[in-house]
Structures are given as C-alpha cells and as structure tokens.
Amino acid sequence: MLQKLSDCYTLNNGVKIPCIGYGTFKTPNGSTVVNSVINAVKAGYRHIDTAHRYDNEEGVGEGIRKCGVAREELFITSKLGNHHHGYKAAMEAFDLSLRKLGLDYLDLYLIHWPAPLVCRENYKEKNAETWRAFEELYRAGKVRAIGLSNFWKPHIDALLETAEVKPMVNQLEIHPQFPHQDLLDYCRELDIQVESWGPLIQGKAFQYPVLKEVALKHGKTVAQVCIRWALDKNVLPLPKSNHFERMVENADVFDFTLDAEDIKKISSLEVYGRIGKEPDTAPF
C-alpha cells in the first residue's frame, strides 16, 4: 500500500517508478522550469516528466543537476517528438534529448503520440520502426523502461503485432471527468502501468462543486481529491504546479481514501468527457 511520495509502483520489467510524478507541460524553458524542478525535488518528488514537445528539456536537466539529489535517486521521463517517428529518427531524437537534459540515460522514454499528422497514413509501420529503436535503446541500457503515451487499444494492438518487448507504461488523459475505464482495464490486462496526464483536468477541477464537496468532507483540497482518485485506481498521476506550497500540498494525499459515496458523486463529472485531442484526429 502506498504510504508516501517516494513509494513506487513496479513496472512489468521490475523497474520501480515513484507513484506520483512532477509534470512540466507548458512550463517555460529557462529559470521557470529550472526552479520548478528544484522545488519539486525539495518538496519530495523523485519522478520528473518532460518531453521533446515541451521544449524545456534543457531547463529540466539544469534543475536536475542543481537540485542537490543524486541522479540515481531520480526517475526521469522524456518523450519522442511527433516528427521523429521511424528507426533512425527515433535514435537521433533520443540522443538529442539526452544531450539537452545533460544525462547519460533516461529512466523512461515514451512515444508521445501514436498517429501524428506527419505519418498518420502509415502510423502502424512507423510505430513498429520506432519501437524497434526503443527496444534497442532499452537493451543497450540507455533507458531503463520504454512505453507509450496517448495510445488507445487499436494503437497498442498494432504495436504488439511486431514488438519483442512489451511496453511498460502508457501515459493517458485520465481524470475524474474522463476515466477512460475500458482502456485502463485493457492496460491492466497487459500489465502496462497507466500514468495520468492532466490529473487536475488542466485546472478545470477547481470549478466543480462536487469535487469541492468531497474535498471539504475529507479536509482536503480539490487537487488532493483528484490525485487520490487516480492513486485509488492504481494510476500514476503527474500533477503540475510552479508554486512550492502547492507542490507540497499535492503530495499530501496518503492519509485518506475515497469511499463509495465519494466515487459515485465524482462519477457525475464523466458527462463532460475529455479535454485533450483524440490521437487519430489531433491536428499535430
């Protein structure tokens, strides 16, 4: 049972991954993301999530070097850019991310989107080539775990037709407004750990009275309720804040759980659905 921020889930290859990650989506490169990473580590986070598409890997890397915690105590994730699908491009993109981050290895590397515009018509073949590169990086010890992001069942099934190494992670839009339970259940069947991007509904969670009501009942914040909701589903949330106090607050979720009444109330939000783009129609 998870009891603290540094507790871990175990991936299907035996690698331990801290149960809550610190997200850096839309955090600008430079001093903002540098200080945010330093503060996140100060607040107790040991899992930092970035991506080529976020355009802040340099700052994340600087924050890692300046945070005062040894590299091996941190779990660092990055993701492949949409224009780098295919074997050769993926290998080059991985090396570029390592250089930008200033690291010798990654703990987790993800294919960010399954069917980007640049290769939508032949995404299955491109993903197969890309995954071959990922497997080679994994076997070479350059990354400790490999996985997916925004992959729905058809994308996963297509990848598994040729994959020799099963993905360890799938990072998805998962939150009280969009639990995507069928896909969550499918990933569980495959022993693929699900991570949640946008666990606070990208800020929209704070506008819902039902979440405020559940938070008040437990003496917690709306953000803490959303993060607890994810953990209760064995989903790994990636909350983001650039404010130290909120970072600490978002991690204070191990002294309560949501009961059946809470879950029933929260499920009323499902009518609002997803906030992000569908992977097969995203305009990028």
C-alpha positions as a LaTeX table, in Angstrom:
\begin{tabular}{lrrr}
\hline
Residue & $x$ (\AA) & $y$ (\AA) & $z$ (\AA) \\
\hline
Met1 & 0.00 & 0.00 & 0.00 \\
Leu2 & 1.31 & 3.43 & $-0.94$ \\
Gln3 & 2.14 & 5.50 & 2.12 \\
Lys4 & 4.43 & 8.29 & 0.91 \\
Leu5 & 5.56 & 10.21 & $-2.15$ \\
Ser6 & 8.69 & 8.12 & $-2.65$ \\
Asp7 & 6.77 & 4.82 & $-2.68$ \\
Cys8 & 6.75 & 3.10 & $-6.05$ \\
Tyr9 & 4.78 & 1.06 & $-8.50$ \\
Thr10 & 6.66 & $-1.84$ & $-10.07$ \\
Leu11 & 6.71 & $-1.96$ & $-13.87$ \\
Asn12 & 6.41 & $-5.23$ & $-15.78$ \\
Asn13 & 10.21 & $-5.38$ & $-16.15$ \\
Gly14 & 10.79 & $-4.97$ & $-12.40$ \\
Val15 & 11.81 & $-1.30$ & $-12.50$ \\
Lys16 & 10.43 & 0.81 & $-9.66$ \\
Ile17 & 8.68 & 4.05 & $-10.58$ \\
Pro18 & 7.73 & 6.67 & $-7.94$ \\
Cys19 & 3.95 & 6.72 & $-7.52$ \\
Ile20 & 3.45 & 10.45 & $-8.24$ \\
Gly21 & 5.39 & 12.33 & $-10.87$ \\
Tyr22 & 6.02 & 16.02 & $-11.32$ \\
Gly23 & 4.75 & 17.24 & $-14.68$ \\
Thr24 & 6.40 & 20.06 & $-16.65$ \\
Phe25 & 3.93 & 20.51 & $-19.53$ \\
Lys26 & 3.68 & 24.21 & $-20.50$ \\
Thr27 & 6.39 & 25.18 & $-18.02$ \\
Pro28 & 8.66 & 27.55 & $-19.98$ \\
Asn29 & 12.28 & 26.67 & $-20.55$ \\
Gly30 & 14.84 & 28.67 & $-18.59$ \\
Ser31 & 14.68 & 29.79 & $-14.98$ \\
Thr32 & 10.99 & 28.93 & $-14.55$ \\
Val33 & 11.37 & 25.23 & $-15.20$ \\
Val34 & 14.81 & 25.10 & $-13.54$ \\
Asn35 & 13.39 & 26.48 & $-10.30$ \\
Ser36 & 10.24 & 24.36 & $-10.59$ \\
Val37 & 12.26 & 21.15 & $-10.83$ \\
Ile38 & 14.48 & 22.20 & $-7.92$ \\
Asn39 & 11.42 & 23.00 & $-5.81$ \\
Ala40 & 9.67 & 19.77 & $-6.80$ \\
Val41 & 12.65 & 17.73 & $-5.63$ \\
Lys42 & 12.78 & 19.85 & $-2.45$ \\
Ala43 & 9.10 & 19.00 & $-1.91$ \\
Gly44 & 9.94 & 15.31 & $-2.12$ \\
Tyr45 & 9.23 & 14.40 & $-5.74$ \\
Arg46 & 11.67 & 11.95 & $-7.27$ \\
His47 & 9.88 & 11.47 & $-10.59$ \\
Ile48 & 10.15 & 14.25 & $-13.21$ \\
Asp49 & 8.26 & 14.15 & $-16.51$ \\
Thr50 & 9.18 & 16.14 & $-19.62$ \\
Ala51 & 9.06 & 15.73 & $-23.41$ \\
His52 & 10.70 & 16.93 & $-26.59$ \\
Arg53 & 7.42 & 18.67 & $-27.43$ \\
Tyr54 & 7.50 & 20.67 & $-24.17$ \\
Asp55 & 10.66 & 22.45 & $-25.39$ \\
Asn56 & 12.08 & 22.61 & $-21.87$ \\
Glu57 & 14.43 & 19.63 & $-21.61$ \\
Glu58 & 17.48 & 21.90 & $-21.18$ \\
Gly59 & 15.92 & 23.62 & $-18.18$ \\
Val60 & 14.70 & 20.36 & $-16.70$ \\
Gly61 & 18.23 & 19.00 & $-16.99$ \\
Glu62 & 19.68 & 22.06 & $-15.30$ \\
Gly63 & 17.17 & 21.70 & $-12.49$ \\
Ile64 & 18.15 & 18.06 & $-12.06$ \\
Arg65 & 21.84 & 19.00 & $-11.80$ \\
Lys66 & 21.15 & 21.77 & $-9.29$ \\
Cys67 & 18.55 & 20.02 & $-7.12$ \\
Gly68 & 21.04 & 18.51 & $-4.69$ \\
Val69 & 19.81 & 14.93 & $-5.09$ \\
Ala70 & 21.89 & 12.24 & $-6.77$ \\
Arg71 & 20.85 & 11.35 & $-10.31$ \\
Glu72 & 20.29 & 7.68 & $-9.42$ \\
Glu73 & 17.69 & 8.71 & $-6.84$ \\
Leu74 & 15.59 & 10.40 & $-9.51$ \\
Phe75 & 13.29 & 8.94 & $-12.16$ \\
Ile76 & 13.38 & 10.99 & $-15.36$ \\
Thr77 & 10.96 & 10.59 & $-18.27$ \\
Ser78 & 11.01 & 12.17 & $-21.70$ \\
Lys79 & 9.02 & 11.56 & $-24.88$ \\
Leu80 & 9.67 & 11.28 & $-28.59$ \\
Gly81 & 8.66 & 14.22 & $-30.75$ \\
Asn82 & 5.99 & 13.75 & $-33.43$ \\
His83 & 8.40 & 14.43 & $-36.29$ \\
His84 & 10.85 & 11.78 & $-35.14$ \\
His85 & 8.96 & 8.55 & $-35.78$ \\
Gly86 & 10.88 & 5.79 & $-37.55$ \\
Tyr87 & 14.00 & 3.87 & $-36.52$ \\
Lys88 & 16.77 & 6.30 & $-37.50$ \\
Ala89 & 14.86 & 9.44 & $-36.48$ \\
Ala90 & 13.94 & 7.96 & $-33.11$ \\
Met91 & 17.54 & 7.00 & $-32.34$ \\
Glu92 & 18.71 & 10.51 & $-33.22$ \\
Ala93 & 15.89 & 12.11 & $-31.21$ \\
Phe94 & 16.77 & 10.07 & $-28.13$ \\
Asp95 & 20.38 & 11.20 & $-28.31$ \\
Leu96 & 19.23 & 14.79 & $-28.74$ \\
Ser97 & 17.01 & 14.58 & $-25.64$ \\
Leu98 & 19.89 & 13.12 & $-23.63$ \\
Arg99 & 22.15 & 15.97 & $-24.73$ \\
Lys100 & 19.55 & 18.60 & $-23.90$ \\
Leu101 & 18.93 & 17.05 & $-20.50$ \\
Gly102 & 22.64 & 16.54 & $-19.89$ \\
Leu103 & 22.05 & 12.93 & $-18.82$ \\
Asp104 & 23.74 & 9.62 & $-19.53$ \\
Tyr105 & 20.49 & 7.65 & $-19.52$ \\
Leu106 & 16.72 & 8.01 & $-19.11$ \\
Asp107 & 14.54 & 6.05 & $-16.73$ \\
Leu108 & 11.58 & 6.08 & $-19.11$ \\
Tyr109 & 11.16 & 7.02 & $-22.78$ \\
Leu110 & 7.73 & 7.22 & $-24.39$ \\
Ile111 & 6.32 & 7.55 & $-27.90$ \\
His112 & 4.37 & 10.76 & $-27.28$ \\
Trp113 & 1.56 & 10.31 & $-29.84$ \\
Pro114 & 0.69 & 7.20 & $-31.85$ \\
Ala115 & $-0.51$ & 8.76 & $-35.11$ \\
Pro116 & 0.90 & 12.26 & $-35.66$ \\
Leu117 & $-0.04$ & 14.11 & $-38.82$ \\
Val118 & 3.35 & 13.60 & $-40.42$ \\
Cys119 & 2.85 & 9.82 & $-40.55$ \\
Arg120 & $-0.86$ & 9.31 & $-39.93$ \\
Glu121 & $-1.44$ & 7.33 & $-43.11$ \\
Asn122 & 1.24 & 4.76 & $-42.25$ \\
Tyr123 & 1.46 & 5.15 & $-38.49$ \\
Lys124 & 1.44 & 1.38 & $-37.83$ \\
Glu125 & 4.60 & 0.85 & $-39.85$ \\
Lys126 & 6.25 & 3.95 & $-38.40$ \\
Asn127 & 5.43 & 2.91 & $-34.83$ \\
Ala128 & 6.86 & $-0.56$ & $-35.49$ \\
Glu129 & 10.12 & 1.02 & $-36.71$ \\
Thr130 & 10.13 & 3.44 & $-33.79$ \\
Trp131 & 9.56 & 0.68 & $-31.26$ \\
Arg132 & 12.45 & $-1.30$ & $-32.74$ \\
Ala133 & 14.67 & 1.69 & $-31.92$ \\
Phe134 & 13.19 & 1.88 & $-28.43$ \\
Glu135 & 13.89 & $-1.81$ & $-27.87$ \\
Glu136 & 17.49 & $-1.33$ & $-28.99$ \\
Leu137 & 17.93 & 1.61 & $-26.61$ \\
Tyr138 & 16.41 & $-0.44$ & $-23.81$ \\
Arg139 & 18.61 & $-3.46$ & $-24.42$ \\
Ala140 & 21.66 & $-1.21$ & $-24.56$ \\
Gly141 & 20.85 & 0.15 & $-21.10$ \\
Lys142 & 20.36 & 3.71 & $-22.32$ \\
Val143 & 16.83 & 3.72 & $-20.92$ \\
Arg144 & 15.51 & 1.64 & $-18.03$ \\
Ala145 & 11.93 & 1.38 & $-19.29$ \\
Ile146 & 10.08 & 2.13 & $-22.52$ \\
Gly147 & 6.46 & 2.90 & $-23.15$ \\
Leu148 & 3.69 & 4.78 & $-24.85$ \\
Ser149 & 1.63 & 7.92 & $-24.47$ \\
Asn150 & $-1.89$ & 8.55 & $-25.78$ \\
Phe151 & $-2.07$ & 5.06 & $-27.28$ \\
Trp152 & $-5.60$ & 3.66 & $-27.41$ \\
Lys153 & $-6.40$ & $-0.03$ & $-27.85$ \\
Pro154 & $-6.05$ & $-0.19$ & $-31.67$ \\
His155 & $-2.67$ & 1.53 & $-31.48$ \\
Ile156 & $-1.46$ & $-0.84$ & $-28.76$ \\
Asp157 & $-2.72$ & $-3.91$ & $-30.62$ \\
Ala158 & $-0.94$ & $-2.81$ & $-33.81$ \\
Leu159 & 2.33 & $-2.25$ & $-31.94$ \\
Leu160 & 2.15 & $-5.64$ & $-30.23$ \\
Glu161 & 1.99 & $-7.39$ & $-33.61$ \\
Thr162 & 5.73 & $-6.80$ & $-34.06$ \\
Ala163 & 7.01 & $-5.77$ & $-30.62$ \\
Glu164 & 9.54 & $-8.04$ & $-28.92$ \\
Val165 & 9.47 & $-6.04$ & $-25.67$ \\
Lys166 & 6.10 & $-5.23$ & $-24.17$ \\
Pro167 & 5.54 & $-1.56$ & $-23.27$ \\
Met168 & 5.88 & $-0.87$ & $-19.57$ \\
Val169 & 3.85 & 2.38 & $-19.39$ \\
Asn170 & 1.01 & 4.14 & $-21.19$ \\
Gln171 & 0.58 & 7.81 & $-20.28$ \\
Leu172 & $-3.02$ & 8.87 & $-20.92$ \\
Glu173 & $-5.53$ & 11.57 & $-20.30$ \\
Ile174 & $-7.13$ & 10.12 & $-17.17$ \\
His175 & $-9.02$ & 12.19 & $-14.62$ \\
Pro176 & $-12.45$ & 12.29 & $-12.89$ \\
Gln177 & $-14.03$ & 13.86 & $-15.97$ \\
Phe178 & $-12.56$ & 11.23 & $-18.30$ \\
Pro179 & $-11.69$ & 7.95 & $-16.51$ \\
His180 & $-11.41$ & 6.04 & $-19.82$ \\
Gln181 & $-12.13$ & 2.88 & $-17.84$ \\
Asp182 & $-12.17$ & 0.47 & $-20.79$ \\
Leu183 & $-8.67$ & 1.47 & $-21.84$ \\
Leu184 & $-7.46$ & 1.50 & $-18.24$ \\
Asp185 & $-8.76$ & $-2.06$ & $-17.81$ \\
Tyr186 & $-7.11$ & $-3.15$ & $-21.06$ \\
Cys187 & $-3.73$ & $-1.79$ & $-19.99$ \\
Arg188 & $-4.10$ & $-3.62$ & $-16.69$ \\
Glu189 & $-4.75$ & $-6.88$ & $-18.56$ \\
Leu190 & $-1.47$ & $-6.34$ & $-20.39$ \\
Asp191 & 0.38 & $-5.34$ & $-17.18$ \\
Ile192 & 1.08 & $-1.88$ & $-18.59$ \\
Gln193 & 1.26 & 0.83 & $-15.91$ \\
Val194 & $-1.06$ & 3.74 & $-16.67$ \\
Glu195 & 0.05 & 7.29 & $-15.92$ \\
Ser196 & $-2.34$ & 10.23 & $-15.85$ \\
Trp197 & $-1.54$ & 13.48 & $-17.63$ \\
Gly198 & $-3.85$ & 16.33 & $-16.68$ \\
Pro199 & $-4.97$ & 14.70 & $-13.39$ \\
Leu200 & $-6.38$ & 18.08 & $-12.26$ \\
Ile201 & $-8.33$ & 18.37 & $-15.56$ \\
Gln202 & $-5.79$ & 21.03 & $-16.53$ \\
Gly203 & $-7.14$ & 23.34 & $-13.84$ \\
Lys204 & $-10.83$ & 22.80 & $-14.55$ \\
Ala205 & $-11.23$ & 20.57 & $-11.49$ \\
Phe206 & $-11.44$ & 23.62 & $-9.24$ \\
Gln207 & $-14.68$ & 24.79 & $-10.86$ \\
Tyr208 & $-16.75$ & 21.72 & $-9.94$ \\
Pro209 & $-18.89$ & 21.92 & $-6.75$ \\
Val210 & $-18.96$ & 18.12 & $-6.41$ \\
Leu211 & $-15.17$ & 18.00 & $-6.07$ \\
Lys212 & $-15.26$ & 20.86 & $-3.60$ \\
Glu213 & $-17.86$ & 18.95 & $-1.58$ \\
Val214 & $-15.75$ & 15.78 & $-1.45$ \\
Ala215 & $-12.65$ & 17.82 & $-0.58$ \\
Leu216 & $-14.47$ & 19.54 & 2.29 \\
Lys217 & $-15.66$ & 16.18 & 3.64 \\
His218 & $-12.06$ & 14.93 & 3.91 \\
Gly219 & $-10.49$ & 18.23 & 4.91 \\
Lys220 & $-8.51$ & 18.22 & 1.68 \\
Thr221 & $-8.18$ & 20.33 & $-1.45$ \\
Val222 & $-9.78$ & 19.64 & $-4.82$ \\
Ala223 & $-6.34$ & 18.87 & $-6.22$ \\
Gln224 & $-5.67$ & 16.34 & $-3.47$ \\
Val225 & $-9.01$ & 14.64 & $-4.19$ \\
Cys226 & $-8.14$ & 14.31 & $-7.89$ \\
Ile227 & $-4.72$ & 12.89 & $-7.14$ \\
Arg228 & $-6.16$ & 10.46 & $-4.58$ \\
Trp229 & $-8.81$ & 9.43 & $-7.12$ \\
Ala230 & $-6.02$ & 8.43 & $-9.51$ \\
Leu231 & $-4.00$ & 6.57 & $-6.89$ \\
Asp232 & $-7.07$ & 4.65 & $-5.76$ \\
Lys233 & $-7.26$ & 3.34 & $-9.35$ \\
Asn234 & $-3.55$ & 2.41 & $-9.30$ \\
Val235 & $-2.97$ & 5.17 & $-11.83$ \\
Leu236 & 0.21 & 7.23 & $-11.54$ \\
Pro237 & $-0.71$ & 10.95 & $-11.61$ \\
Leu238 & 1.54 & 13.71 & $-12.96$ \\
Pro239 & 0.29 & 16.92 & $-11.32$ \\
Lys240 & 1.90 & 20.21 & $-12.22$ \\
Ser241 & 2.35 & 23.43 & $-10.29$ \\
Asn242 & 5.08 & 26.04 & $-10.31$ \\
His243 & 4.33 & 27.02 & $-6.69$ \\
Phe244 & 6.24 & 25.22 & $-3.95$ \\
Glu245 & 3.35 & 25.27 & $-1.47$ \\
Arg246 & 1.04 & 23.58 & $-3.97$ \\
Met247 & 3.70 & 21.02 & $-4.83$ \\
Val248 & 3.83 & 20.06 & $-1.17$ \\
Glu249 & 0.04 & 20.10 & $-0.93$ \\
Asn250 & $-0.38$ & 17.89 & $-4.00$ \\
Ala251 & 1.84 & 15.27 & $-2.39$ \\
Asp252 & $-0.13$ & 15.20 & 0.88 \\
Val253 & $-2.57$ & 12.52 & $-0.23$ \\
Phe254 & $-1.60$ & 9.43 & 1.73 \\
Asp255 & $-3.75$ & 9.90 & 4.82 \\
Phe256 & $-7.18$ & 9.39 & 3.23 \\
Thr257 & $-9.02$ & 7.38 & 0.60 \\
Leu258 & $-12.26$ & 7.97 & $-1.26$ \\
Asp259 & $-15.27$ & 5.88 & $-0.28$ \\
Ala260 & $-18.08$ & 4.54 & $-2.47$ \\
Glu261 & $-20.20$ & 7.62 & $-1.87$ \\
Asp262 & $-17.34$ & 9.89 & $-2.96$ \\
Ile263 & $-16.75$ & 7.85 & $-6.12$ \\
Lys264 & $-20.44$ & 7.95 & $-7.02$ \\
Lys265 & $-20.52$ & 11.74 & $-6.67$ \\
Ile266 & $-17.31$ & 12.20 & $-8.65$ \\
Ser267 & $-18.59$ & 9.96 & $-11.45$ \\
Ser268 & $-21.21$ & 12.61 & $-12.26$ \\
Leu269 & $-18.40$ & 14.56 & $-13.96$ \\
Glu270 & $-17.95$ & 11.91 & $-16.65$ \\
Val271 & $-20.62$ & 13.62 & $-18.74$ \\
Tyr272 & $-18.09$ & 16.36 & $-19.57$ \\
Gly273 & $-15.62$ & 13.95 & $-21.17$ \\
Arg274 & $-12.10$ & 14.51 & $-22.38$ \\
Ile275 & $-10.29$ & 17.84 & $-22.62$ \\
Gly276 & $-7.45$ & 16.78 & $-24.91$ \\
Lys277 & $-7.31$ & 15.72 & $-28.53$ \\
Glu278 & $-8.15$ & 12.26 & $-29.82$ \\
Pro279 & $-4.94$ & 10.61 & $-31.07$ \\
Asp280 & $-6.31$ & 9.78 & $-34.53$ \\
Thr281 & $-7.59$ & 13.29 & $-35.24$ \\
Ala282 & $-5.21$ & 15.57 & $-33.32$ \\
Pro283 & $-4.10$ & 18.47 & $-35.54$ \\
Phe284 & $-0.39$ & 17.84 & $-34.96$ \\
\hline
\end{tabular}
